[in-house]
Amino acid sequence: MSASDRYGDPAAQLAVLNDVLRLQLAHRSVRKFGPRDVTDDELAALVAAAQSAPTSSNLQPWSVVAVRDPGRKARLAALAGDQAFVAQAPLLLVWVADLGRARRLAARAGTEVAAADYLETTIIAFVDTSLAAQNAVLAARSLGLGSVFVGAIRNRPAEVAEELALPPHAVAAFGLAVGEPDPADTAGIKPRLPQDAVLHRETYDASGADAHIPAYDQRLAAYHGRYGLPGDWSGRVLARLRGPESMAGRHRLRETLERLGLPSR
């Protein structure tokens, strides 16, 4: 794969390219999976890759729950917006922003971790979880596996926590469905914003960057059209962020985090 595939623009080129970059440029979300399972050896490799990601102050504030049981996957799929691929994937990894481990460490040591109550620490937990999971995504791609993130795991986080028996001070950040891509799946590589829309040099140039959005809207509308989908990028962004009604229950996430033991004050 090349930069022209990633940007949907024949003029987009990279002067530097290697096997890792080709894997990254070829990334696409996979929502249809073949019949083969993900082996325990492959799972161990994905977790090792995840644990090789950077972590703030070596806190390692995340855990991951590997779900294979069909009944549990079906229940989690129902909690995550009834998305069929969640149940269909042979492996569902639920990535957990986990401050419970540090809390238990403090309890055993007879001390306090008052900084865990603050928003900064919650952000660290979610950022580190995301870095780890992205490492796993790339590792999966290198093994011939496909994946797709499941943000809808946050639609009903209290119920997900109960289903997974999460301890206090831990919350499911997102899921990751993993499996061998179905060869009949014809989904392509969705074009991204051009680099000039996201790359600023020295200082932020909003007007210069935003000038590239209309051309991108045309490219993404054409991509969507090939798969019978309506709309361009701008319209979808505005619809997704319209208001609480477009958030599938996630507008209540702060109060849910507090109930689960992440006050984030």
C-alpha positions, 0 to 999 in steps of 0.5 A, spaced: 500 500 500 502 507 498 500 514 501 495 515 494 491 509 497 491 512 504 489 519 502 485 517 496 489 522 492 494 519 486 498 525 488 500 523 495 507 520 495 511 518 501 519 518 499 520 514 505 517 507 505 518 500 509 514 494 511 511 497 517 509 503 514 506 499 508 502 495 514 500 502 517 498 505 510 493 499 509 489 499 515 482 498 515 477 496 520 474 489 519 467 488 520 466 481 517 471 475 519 472 468 517 471 462 521 478 461 523 479 462 531 485 466 534 490 462 537 492 463 544 499 463 541 497 469 537 493 472 543 499 472 547 503 476 541 498 481 541 498 482 549 506 482 548 505 488 543 500 492 547 505 491 553 511 494 549 507 501 548 509 507 552 506 508 558 506 514 563 511 513 569 511 506 567 504 506 571 501 501 566 494 503 568 490 498 563 488 491 563 485 487 557 479 482 557 479 476 552 472 474 550 471 468 546 464 465 549 459 466 544 454 468 550 458 473 553 460 476 546 452 476 544 451 480 551 456 485 549 454 486 542 447 487 545 450 492 550 454 495 544 449 498 540 447 491 537 453 491 532 453 484 529 460 483 528 462 484 535 458 477 536 461 474 530 468 475 531 472 469 534 475 474 539 473 480 542 478 484 546 475 489 551 481 494 553 480 497 560 482 503 563 484 500 570 486 504 576 484 498 580 491 495 580 494 501 583 488 502 588 489 495 591 497 496 591 496 502 596 491 498 600 496 492 601 501 498 603 497 501 607 498 508 604 493 513 599 493 514 592 489 521 592 492 523 585 488 517 582 482 521 584 484 527 579 482 527 571 489 527 569 490 520 572 484 518 568 486 521 562 493 517 563 489 511 564 485 512 557 491 514 553 495 508 555 490 504 554 489 506 547 497 506 546 497 499 548 491 497 543 494 500 537 500 496 538 496 490 538 492 492 532 498 493 528 501 486 531 494 483 529 495 486 522 502 483 521 499 476 523 494 476 517 488 478 522 484 484 522 480 488 527 475 494 528 475 498 535 468 498 538 467 505 542 460 503 543 462 499 549 462 505 552 454 506 551 453 502 557 459 502 561 456 500 568 453 493 565 459 492 561 463 492 568 458 487 571 458 482 565 466 482 565 466 482 573 471 488 573 473 491 580 472 498 582 476 503 579 476 500 572 472 501 566 472 498 559 475 504 554 473 500 548 473 493 545 477 490 539 474 485 535 479 481 532 479 475 527 481 473 520 478 478 515 473 474 511 475 474 503 468 476 501 469 483 504 470 488 499 471 494 504 476 499 502 481 503 505 478 509 507 481 516 505 484 520 511 484 528 511 490 530 507 496 532 511 496 539 510 489 539 514 493 536 520 500 537 519 502 544 522 509 547 522 511 551 528 505 554 529 497 552 528 494 555 522 487 554 522 485 557 516 490 554 511 489 547 514 481 548 513 482 550 506 483 543 504 477 540 507 472 541 501 477 537 497 477 531 502 469 532 502 469 530 495 474 524 496 470 521 502 463 522 498 466 518 492 469 513 497 462 512 500 458 512 494 462 506 492 459 502 498 452 505 497 453 510 503 451 517 503 454 523 505 461 527 506 466 528 512 464 534 514 456 532 514 458 526 518 462 530 523 457 535 524 451 529 525 456 525 530 457 531 534 450 534 534 448 534 541 447 529 547 442 525 542 447 523 538 452 520 543 448 513 544 448 514 552 455 516 552 453 523 555 452 521 562 459 518 562 462 522 567 457 520 572 458 513 570 465 514 571 464 516 578 460 511 580 465 506 578 470 509 582 474 514 577 471 521 580 476 525 575 475 531 579 
